[in-house]
């Protein structure tokens, strides 16, 4: 546990470097394109519009959710975009920054954090956007919306724990990147983002199994904060399960990363 506790200390000491690298990563990702960083926002917006048209208009799905379907939809998609961007970027962090991995004096343990933190910039933008959309459509946020800070932190920690695992493995097993992309394609449908349990009439053990997906806790938390007005304290079992899962993944991820990092430079 002492080894895992040292990581937050390292990140705090290198906080300026992490922020600087994350900001630079966000800018350089779209360097050379005419619209630059605007592309970071266009794709998620187009995706939301497509899903809104297909499920909210064409199929007339979600008519009885208490709010317009687009509001219910974006509350689930925004955290998913954060997870998608952070997980893919964090997993590939060592491959992308291989020149830094080969530097003996560089602390490579901050690289997954840099990529995940880079995804935070876009996520914060979309948090502001959905609050504006809710307000314009007659559903202004209240104090429950402050819970979005907590659920964003939950998302950050979950992604970080997973990426310490995946970034260390992908160095030796490059196919993992393709497997993660497939898992993300499936995950957006397995997680109740475009649908909810009442749509499919799911109850009993199947519902319980689907709720074991830690992303469900996050997506539901966003909707609790913006739509249902449910406090964090009203889901004690799910909260305990989520943090137990996240802490275990984080410990396993950092330990595996530390064990394999001596071989990274040789493989890369």
N, C-alpha and C positions, 0 to 999 in steps of 0.2 A: 504493500500500500504506500510505502514511503516513496517508491519510484513514481507511482502515479501522482502523488501529491506534489512532486517536484515539477511536473509539467505546467500546472497553472502558474507557478512561481517563474518558470522560464518565460512563459508567454507574457506575464506582466512586465518582466524586465526588458523583454524585446517588443513591447507593445507598439512603440513608434515604428520599428522596422516592419512589424506585421501590418500595421495600417498603411505604411508607405508602399510595401510590396503589393498589398491588396488593391490599393488605389491604382497603382501602375498596371497591375494585371487587368483590372477592369477597363482601363483606357486602351491598352495595347491589344486586347482581344479583338477590337474592331478597327485597329489602326489600318489606314490605307483605304478604307471604304468611304464613300462620299458622305453618308449620313452618320458615320462614326458610331458612338454609343447609343444612338437612337434605335439601332437594330436590337439592342438588348430588351427594349420595351415593345417593339412592333410585333415580334413573334408571339409573346404571351397574349397581347391584345387581340390579335387575329384568331388565336386559338379559342379565347373566350367568346368571341363573336360567332365562330363556327358552331361551338357547342350550344350557345344560346339559341341560334337559329334552328339547329337540328332538334334539340330536346325541348326548348321552350316555345318555339313557334311552329316548326314543321310537324313535330309529333305531339304537341300540346301536353308535354309532360310537366309535372310539378305545379299544377294549377292551384293546388290546395296546400300551400306551405306557409301561409301566413304573410308572406311577402312576395313581390314579383320574383319570378324564377331566376332572372339574371342576378338578383341580389343573393339568393341562396347559392347560385352557382359560383360566383366569384369568391364567396367566403370559403369555399372548398378548394378552388383552383389556385388561389394565391399562395397558400402554404405549400401546395403540391409543386408549384413552379420553383419555390425556394429549395425544396428537397431535391428536385430533379437537377437543378443547376448546381447545387452544392455537392451532391453525390457524384455526379459525372466529373465535375471539375476537381474535386478533392481526390477522387480515385486516380486521376491522371496526373496529379501534381508532381510526383517524382519523375515521371516520364517527361513532362513538359519542362521541368526545371532540372534536368539531368546534369547540366553544367554546374549548378550549385551543389548538387549531391556529391560531385567529385572533388569539391573543395573541402579540404580537411578541417579548416577553421570555421566552416559554416554550420550552424545548428539546423540540420534538416528537419528536425521535429516540428518546426514552425510552418513548413510548406503546406501540409494539408489545411492548417488553420488559415493560411493566406487565401487559398482558393475558396474555402467556405465563407470567409469574411468578405471576399469579393462579391459573392452572391447576395450578401446582406444589403449592398447598395441598391440593387434592383428591387429587393423585397421591401425595403423601407419606402421606396417610391410607390410601389403598388399598395402598400398599407394606406398611404396618404390618398391615393386615387380612390380606393374603395370607400374610404370615409367620406370623400367628396361625393361619390356616386350615391351612397346611402342618403346623404343629406339632401341632395338635389331631387331624389325620388320620394322625399317625405319621410324618411326613416333616420333622423339624425342620431348619431352615436351618443351614448350617455356614459356614465362611470364604468359600466361593464366593459366598454371598449378599451379601457386601460389594461384589461386582461390580455390584450393582444401582445403587450410587451412580454408577459410571462410565456405565452404560447410560442412567440417567436424565439425566445430563449430556449424553450423545450426543443423546438425544431433545430436550432443551431447545435445544441448538445447531442441530439440524436444523430444528426448528419456527421458531426465531428467524430463521434465514437465509431461509426460505421466506416468512415473514410480512413481512419488509422488502420483498420483491418484490411480494407480493400486496396489502399494505396501500397501497402507493404507486400501484398500477394501479387498484384498485377505486374510488379517488376519481374517476377519469375514466371507468371502465367498470364500472358497478354490477352488471352481469350476472355478473361474475366470482364474486360471492358464491354465486350459484346453481350455477355450474359447479363450485365447490369442494365444495359439498354433495353434488353428484352424484358427484364424484371420490372423496369419502370413502365414499359408499355402495358404490361399486364396489371401492374399495381394500381394504375389510375382507374381501372375498372373494378378490381377487387375491393379497393377502398371505396366506401360510400361517398363519392364525390359528385357524380352525375345522377346518382340515385340514392334512395334511402331504404331502410328495411321495410317500411310500409308499402313501398312501390311494388316489391316482389312478394310481399306477404311472408317474409322470413321471420321465424320465431324459434325459440328453443335453443338447442345445442349449436346449430349452424350460426345463429346470430352471435352467440358467445365466442365461437371460434373466430369469426370475422373481426370481433372487437379486440381480439388478442393482437391484432396488427397495431403496433404503436402509433402508426400514422393516423389511425382512426381517432385516437385521443386528441391529436393536434387539430385535425379537420373539424371534429365535433366541438373542440374548444373555441375555434374561430366562430363557428355558428352560434355557440352559446353566448359569446361576447357581443355579437352583432345582431342576432335575431331572437334567440330564445331567452336571453337575459338570465342565464344560469351561472352561478358563481363557481369558481374553482373548487371551493370547499364542499360543493354538493356532489362531487364525484370522488370520494376518498379512496375507493377501491381501485378505480381506473388510474388515479393519480399515483398511488403507491406502486401499482404494477408498471406504469410507464417509467417511473424513475428507477425502479429495480432493474428493469430491462436495459435502460440507457446506461446506468452505472456499470452493469456487468459487461455490456458491449464495449464501453469505454475502457475498462480495465483490461479486457482481453485484447482490444485493439492496440493500446499503448504498449502492452507487454510484448505482443507479437512484433510490433514495429521496432521496439528496442532490440529484440533478439535478432531480427533480420537485417537491421540497418548496416551492420558491418560488412554485409555482402552486396549492398546496393551499388556502390561505385564499381565493383568488379563486373556486375551483370550489365549495368547501363553503359 
